């Protein structure tokens, strides 16, 4: 009886002691739903930071990293190091490094190369990509930033590699 009570007490304490990360499975609100301005007024000054919710959410930043590769951003930005497009890992940002400015750059595009993705990428994915772009320069919290690339994780375990196929030729005989 006493060991059953101790077990139940330990079980209750262990379940209440841990707090899991809250993962938001619904898409992020669009800019108009969140009450953010969708147009940039010339001469009104730069957009101010919006407090992109994706930057505090590790799964959203990880999704941004995947989307960065999926939408072939690496083709121009070379994994953030720059190539045909500007580098994203330095502190020189032509069109601004605030989340709203990156969001607008992705949606509207920029002269001389950056295509516009308005209507092609949902807003919640644009926020995830913008968060990931900021993480490349260390502008997001380290505990939310995505980890190293999968290609750096090492050799695949032997159990997941293809098995060697036996050869069809007969083994040579030894005299």
N, C-alpha and C positions, 0 to 999 in steps of 0.2 A: 504494500500500500504506500509506504513512504517513498520507495524508489519510483513508483508511478507518478506521485506528486512532484518529485524532483525533476523527472523527465518532462512532465507537462509544463512546469515552471521554466525550465531551460528552453523548451520549444517556444513558448510565448515570448520570452526575452529575446531570443534570437530572431524571431520574426518582426518584433517591434524595433529592434536596434538598427536595422538596415533601412536605408532609404534609397530607392532606385531613382535613376534619372528619369524625369518625365519626358517622354518622347511624343512629339506632336505628329500625329499621323495624317492630319488634315492639311491641305495646302495652306501656305501663308496667304493672308488677305492681299488683294490687289492694292495698288497705290491709292486708288480712289476709295476703296473700302476702308483703308487705314487712315484716310483723311489727309493724305500727302498730296502735294501739288504734282500734277502730271506734266505740266508745261513749264518750260524755262523762259522767263521773260528777259529779253535782252536789256542790259543796263541795270537790272535789279540786283546784281551781285551774284556771287556763287551760291549754289545750293548748300544748305547747312546739313550736318549729319542727321540721319533719321533714327539712329539706334536700330539698325538692321537686326531683327530677332534671330536670323539665321546665324549670326556671328557668335551667339551664345550657345548654339546647339551643335554638338559634335557630329551627330548624324547628318544634319543639313550641310555642314561644311564638307563632310566626306562625300555627300551626294554632289556638291558643287565641284569637287575634284573630279569625280566621274564624268559629270556633264561637261567640264572643261575639255576633257579628252574626247567625249562623244561628239560634241559639236565642232571638233577639230580646231579648237582655239590654239592647240599646240602647233598647228601648221604654220601660224604666223608668229606666235609668241614664244615658241620653242620651250615649252614647260616653264615659262616665266623668265627665262634668261634673255629673251629678245632674239629676233631674227629679222624677218620681213616687217613684223610689228614691233612696237617698243617693248623694252624689258619691263617686267612687272615686279621684280624683286629688288629694285633700287628705291631711292627716295626722290627720284625725278619723275613727277607725274604731270604731264602736259595738261590734261583736262580735269585734274583733281583726284584726290584719294578718298574723299568721303563716300560713304555707301550710296547716297543718292546720286552722286556724280558718276560713279561706276555703273550704277543701274541705268542711268540715262545714256551713257556711252554705249552700253550693250544694246539698248532698245533703239536708239536713234542712229547709231553709227557715228563715224567721224570722217572728215575729208581725207582724201588720199589713202584709202585702204580699209578702214574698219567698216564692215558691212552692218546694216541695221537689221536687228532681229525682232522688231516689233511684229506681233502677230504670228511669229514662228516658234517662240519659246514662251511658255506660261510665266507669269510674273513671279510665282514662288520659286521657279527654277532660276530665274534671273537673280533673285535675291541670294540663292545658294551659291551661284557662280560668283556674284559680287563679293560675298563673304570669303570664298576660297581665294579669289584674286587678292583681297586684302591680307589673307593669312600668309601669302607668299612673301610679303614684305614685313611680316611680323606685326601687323596692325590689329590682330585679334588675340584673345586670351590663349595662352599656350596650352591650357588643359582642354580647349575645344578644337584647336587646330588639328588637321589630319596628320597622321603619322607618315612614315616613310612609304615609298612606292612598293607595290607588290614585287616588282622585278628585283628589288634589293633584299628580299626576304630569305634568299639562300636557295640551295638545291632542293628540288622536290623530293619527298620521301620515296624510297625505293618501291614502296607498295603502290604508289600512284604512277610510276613510269611504265612504259610499254615493256612487256615481257620479251625476251629474246626468242625469236622463232627458230626451231630446229632446222638445220639445213637438210635439203632433200638428197644430197650426195651421200653415198655410203662412206663410212669411216675407213680410212686406209688400214690395211692389215699389216701387222708387224711380223716379219719373217723370223 
